[in-house]
Amino acid sequence: MDTKQLLLATRLAETLHFGKAAEIENIAQSGLSAQIAKLESELGFRLFERTSHRVSLTEAGQAFIDQARTLLGSMNNTILECRALAENSRGVLKLGFFGDAAGELTHLIFTLFQQSNPGIRLVFTELSMTNQVQALISGKVDAALVRLPICDPRLELDVMFDEPRVAAVPANHEMAHASILTISDLIEQPFAVAGEGAPTEWAAYWSLGSERHEACRIGAYVQSIPESLAAVAYGGAFDTFPLTATRLFSHPGVRYVPLADAPRSSLALATLAGNRSPSVRSLRRCVAETLESSLSCIPEARRSDVA
């Protein structure tokens, strides 16, 4: 028995769904099934009852999972504390960002952080659509600026602001000349969709999956904004972007058209749940102060309570 098996078992206990648990842990479903079977064999009792329609905990499984959660929680807190000590001793804060980061606020936030923490060196890593969550979980980055929705209990999300979304339309398409579009205008179009590894809810949000209630037509699988823009410009795909991205990512083959009825896009500062290192606490303060003084730098942005 090892901690990875315990983590997989607790994740399955949370979701009671092999597919969803495997997705969260970034493992093949067959691999998850094999690890759970191996753990049950080592323990000598079944943790889960499986039928063709549902997964449920056995009585012994529930008792075991309760203790496993306590053990993993204690271990995770210890790792976070020791990691914070190690990072502080080296004077490094590892930051991840995707796409437009925090737009015009990005420079203000990190300039304020540097002024407040002259002894801490900032190290930046550009993230893709498919590795945003895993970069935080693995410790590759300590904090990241991410677009929601991301639903993962291992992460703590400080929502910063929300703003309108726009449609990214091929420049040679008739809709490129529209002054405004609606979801119904786009619903039958092929979309540039985040590739394998991106959170399901995140990929569905940008391709209007919640509004469609079914799988969209796939124009291309992409991992970055430049890949998406290329798919739109040269592959006839469509996409949706936050308004901030339109000011930072221009492309001659793409037209951005306002969307009248799409849910707004929220930006958040993401960290591992329970991370209370001094550098992360300082970063949160810098984000809060910058939002208080300078949110007006982001056109049409507003403070959001979305979690």
ZIBELHU-V467132 format. One record per residue. N is the residue number from 1. SS is DSSP state (a for helix, b for strand, c for the rest). PHI is phi in degrees with one decimal (999 if undefined). Layout:
n=(N;N)
ss=(SS;SS)
phi=(PHI;PHI)
This chain:
n=(1;2;3;4;5;6;7;8;9;10;11;12;13;14;15;16;17;18;19;20;21;22;23;24;25;26;27;28;29;30;31;32;33;34;35;36;37;38;39;40;41;42;43;44;45;46;47;48;49;50;51;52;53;54;55;56;57;58;59;60;61;62;63;64;65;66;67;68;69;70;71;72;73;74;75;76;77;78;79;80;81;82;83;84;85;86;87;88;89;90;91;92;93;94;95;96;97;98;99;100;101;102;103;104;105;106;107;108;109;110;111;112;113;114;115;116;117;118;119;120;121;122;123;124;125;126;127;128;129;130;131;132;133;134;135;136;137;138;139;140;141;142;143;144;145;146;147;148;149;150;151;152;153;154;155;156;157;158;159;160;161;162;163;164;165;166;167;168;169;170;171;172;173;174;175;176;177;178;179;180;181;182;183;184;185;186;187;188;189;190;191;192;193;194;195;196;197;198;199;200;201;202;203;204;205;206;207;208;209;210;211;212;213;214;215;216;217;218;219;220;221;222;223;224;225;226;227;228;229;230;231;232;233;234;235;236;237;238;239;240;241;242;243;244;245;246;247;248;249;250;251;252;253;254;255;256;257;258;259;260;261;262;263;264;265;266;267;268;269;270;271;272;273;274;275;276;277;278;279;280;281;282;283;284;285;286;287;288;289;290;291;292;293;294;295;296;297;298;299;300;301;302;303;304;305;306;307)
ss=(c;c;a;a;a;a;a;a;a;a;a;a;a;a;a;c;c;a;a;a;a;a;a;a;c;c;c;c;a;a;a;a;a;a;a;a;a;a;a;a;a;a;a;c;c;c;c;b;b;b;c;c;c;c;b;b;b;c;a;a;a;a;a;a;a;a;a;a;a;a;a;a;a;a;a;a;a;a;a;a;a;a;a;a;a;a;a;a;a;a;c;b;b;b;b;b;b;c;c;c;c;c;c;c;a;a;a;a;a;a;a;a;a;a;a;a;c;c;c;c;b;b;b;b;b;b;c;c;c;c;c;a;a;a;a;a;a;c;c;c;c;c;b;b;b;b;b;c;c;c;c;c;c;c;b;b;b;b;b;b;b;b;b;c;b;b;b;b;b;b;c;c;c;a;a;a;a;c;c;c;b;c;a;a;a;a;c;c;c;b;b;b;b;b;c;c;c;c;c;a;a;a;a;a;a;a;c;c;a;a;a;a;c;c;c;c;b;b;b;b;b;b;c;c;a;a;a;a;a;a;a;a;a;a;a;c;c;b;b;b;b;b;a;a;a;a;a;a;c;c;c;c;c;b;b;b;b;b;b;c;c;c;c;c;b;b;b;b;b;b;b;b;c;c;c;c;c;a;a;a;a;a;a;a;a;a;a;a;a;a;a;a;a;a;a;a;a;c;c;c;c;b;c;c;c;c;c)
phi=(999;-134.6;-64.7;-62.9;-64.0;-62.7;-62.8;-63.4;-65.4;-68.2;-66.3;-65.6;-64.5;-71.5;-93.9;50.9;-153.5;-62.2;-63.8;-67.2;-62.0;-64.7;-63.6;-61.6;-88.8;55.7;-137.1;-64.7;-60.7;-64.4;-66.3;-62.9;-58.4;-66.2;-66.3;-65.5;-62.5;-64.5;-63.0;-62.8;-64.5;-67.1;-74.6;88.9;-152.7;-84.4;-90.0;-128.2;-97.2;-120.6;-127.6;-69.5;-114.9;-155.6;-122.5;-141.7;-81.2;-77.2;-61.9;-65.5;-63.7;-63.2;-64.1;-65.6;-64.4;-58.9;-71.2;-63.6;-63.6;-62.4;-63.1;-66.7;-63.4;-64.1;-64.5;-63.7;-62.0;-64.2;-62.3;-61.5;-63.6;-68.7;-63.6;-62.0;-62.7;-66.3;-66.8;-64.9;-67.6;-88.9;67.0;-129.8;-124.7;-93.7;-118.0;-110.8;-147.4;-124.7;59.8;-83.9;50.6;-106.8;59.1;-66.0;-82.9;-55.8;-62.0;-65.1;-62.6;-78.8;-65.8;-62.9;-62.0;-63.7;-65.7;-82.5;-134.2;-63.3;-91.1;-108.7;-91.5;-90.3;-119.3;-105.8;-130.5;-78.4;-100.8;-107.9;-60.9;-99.0;-125.0;-59.5;-71.1;-64.7;-62.8;-75.4;-62.7;-79.4;87.5;-61.6;-129.6;-89.9;-152.2;-148.4;-92.0;-131.9;-91.5;-85.3;-89.6;-132.9;-117.4;-145.4;-64.0;-80.3;-110.9;-110.7;-116.6;-98.6;-69.5;-97.0;-161.2;-126.4;-153.7;-66.7;-107.3;-126.3;-92.1;-95.9;-122.2;-56.2;-62.2;-93.3;-91.4;-60.0;-71.7;-65.2;-96.0;-73.0;-82.7;-160.3;-126.9;-121.5;-57.5;-62.1;-67.8;-99.8;-60.1;-95.4;-83.8;-72.7;-118.1;-79.8;-115.5;-57.7;-73.5;-59.5;110.5;-74.3;-55.2;-56.9;-67.4;-69.8;-62.7;-67.1;-60.0;-73.1;-100.1;63.8;-62.6;-66.1;-79.7;-84.5;62.9;-162.7;-64.7;-85.2;-72.5;-91.4;-88.9;-172.4;-99.0;-134.1;-125.4;-145.8;-64.2;-57.2;-64.7;-63.6;-61.4;-64.9;-64.8;-70.7;-67.0;-116.6;-113.8;74.5;-81.9;-120.5;-157.6;-122.6;-131.4;-70.0;-56.3;-55.8;-62.9;-66.9;-86.1;-107.2;-128.5;-99.3;-152.7;-64.7;-96.3;-128.2;-117.3;-99.1;-123.9;-56.5;-107.2;-73.0;-128.9;-81.1;-55.7;-68.0;-95.9;-105.7;-108.6;-138.6;-91.4;-110.1;-138.7;-67.0;-56.9;91.1;-75.0;-121.1;-63.6;-55.8;-68.7;-69.3;-62.4;-65.8;-62.0;-61.0;-63.5;-65.2;-62.9;-61.6;-65.8;-68.2;-63.1;-64.3;-95.4;-136.3;-57.8;-63.0;-67.6;-99.4;-57.0;66.6;-83.1;-147.7;-62.5;-129.3;-105.8;-66.5;-109.7)
